[in-house]
Amino acid sequence: MAQRRRQSLKARRKDKKRHTHNLQIKTAIKKKLKELKTHFSGKNIEEAKKALRDVTSKLAKAAKKDIIHKNTSRRTISRLSKKLAKLTA
């Protein structure tokens, strides 16, 4: 079995902290997405616009910090904005 080095123990602590932080951000995004989808189904256009602004912001920040992939965030934003445009038309 490998020896425990100080660096590896510290790296494990840092990974754990990062993991919990990233998980909090991902769950916040998922909650906002769920809220936005309920606005879409209820056809609340004004509320959907506000929620889309929040979701867009959260997705962009997460992509900037490499919590999620940048193309994933862009794709999601694009699909949601298309859906909103379809509702308003």
Secondary structure, 3 states (H helix, E strand, C coil): CCCCCHHHHHHHHHHHHHHHHHHHHHHHHHHHHHHHHHHHHHCCHHHHHHHHHHHHHHHHHHHHCCCCCHHHHHHHHHHHHHHHHHHHC
